[in-house]
C-alpha cells in the first residue's frame, strides 16, 4: 500500500516558484509606483463582505489568493508606505526589509533560544544599539512587537530592582504597596498602560506638567517626587520621552537623568521614534543625556524604516534584565553542548518564548544602507518639517500650534466662520477620503490641530506642497458649500 502523503509542500515546485516570482514582482511594482496611487481609500462594502466567509474546508489555488490580495487587500491598507502618508508615526518600509522578511519567513526560526545563528544576529543588533547609545558592553537588548511592550519590560525591570527577586513569587499584593512612577503629561498612553498591565496601576503614575515647548517640567518633577516621599510612598521609575507623540518634543533628558538618579529612581527613555535621531550626527545632540538612561525603548519600524513589527528594549544592567525574566523549567533546561547550549537565550529577557526572527530585517537594513545613509534620511524628514513650518507661516489661512522640534508639525486652518475644531476635523477627513494625503488630528491646549508626522524616507517637498494645496482647495470647497446651504 502506498504511503499517504500529508506534506503541505507543493506537488509542483516549478509552478509555485513561478507564482512566487509574480507575487514578488507585484510588490516591487507597488513600491515603485506608490505615488500613482491614492494614499488611502475606504474599502467597498462588497470587499468587506468577501472577508466574512465561513471557515474554508477545502483549499484554494494560490493564484486566486494572490489575486484576492492584490484586488481586495493591498488597495485598502492604511497607506503608510506612501510618501504622502503623514498621519501617525509609521515607517514606510523598504524593499530591502521586505526581502529580509521573506528570508526570515522561509527560514521560520523560533528565536526564543537554543544554540543557533539567528540568536547571534539578534545579539549583534543589541551590541550595535549599545554602541549607538553609549551603553556598556554588559547591556542587554531584545526585540519585541513595539515600544508599548518595550516600555512594559522596562517597568518590570525597574520593579525588580526596587523590590528584589522576591516580587516574582510574592507579587505586588505582598510587596508593592506605595510604588509610584512619573512621566510627562505629553507622554504616550502606553506608559500608563504598562503601569496597568504590570499590576502597579495607572493611579500610581504621576503625569508631570509640560512647559511651553511641551517638554517635561523638571522642577515640577522634583516637587512631585519630594511630595510622594513626604507622604511615605516609594518613587521607583521615571520615563522621559524622546519625541512625544503629539509634537515630537524631547524632554530635558540630562536633567531628568540627574533627578532620577539623585532620588534612586530608574531612568527610562521612551524613544519610540525619536531615539533613532542618534543615527544622524546633526540631530544626535538633541538627545544629550540619553546615554545616562537605565533603559531605552524604541522601534526600528518607525524612523529606521524596518518593516513592521520590530520594537526593541535596551537595558544598561543586562544581568538585572535577565533576572527579571529568566526561568528554567525542565523543558528549557540549558546544557553545555548541543542545541540546548548558548545560554542565556532571548526568552530570558522578555515574556515571549515563541519569537520570530525580527532581528534579520533590522540587521539587513542596517547593513544594506549603513547608519550614515539612514541618518541622512532621518535628518531629511526633519528638514521637510521645517519646510512645512515655513510654508504654513506664508499662508494666512493657517496657524502654527506648536514649536517644530523634529519631524512633526501641528497647525490648523483658520476658517473665517464656524467652529474651528469641527472644521479642521472635517477638513482632514476630506483630505484623507480624497486620497491626496493623510495627516491626522490631535488636540493641543484645547485646540484641534492638523498633525503632520513626516516619517517616510520617500516623502519630498512636492508631497508637502500637494498636501497644503489639497487642504486649501478642500477648505475653499467646504466654505463654499456652507455658503450655498445657508444662502449667505
Order of alpha helices (4+ residues) and beta strands (2+ residues): alpha-alpha-alpha-beta-alpha-alpha-beta-alpha-alpha-alpha-beta-alpha-beta-alpha-beta-alpha-beta-alpha-beta-beta-alpha-alpha-beta-beta-alpha-beta-beta-alpha
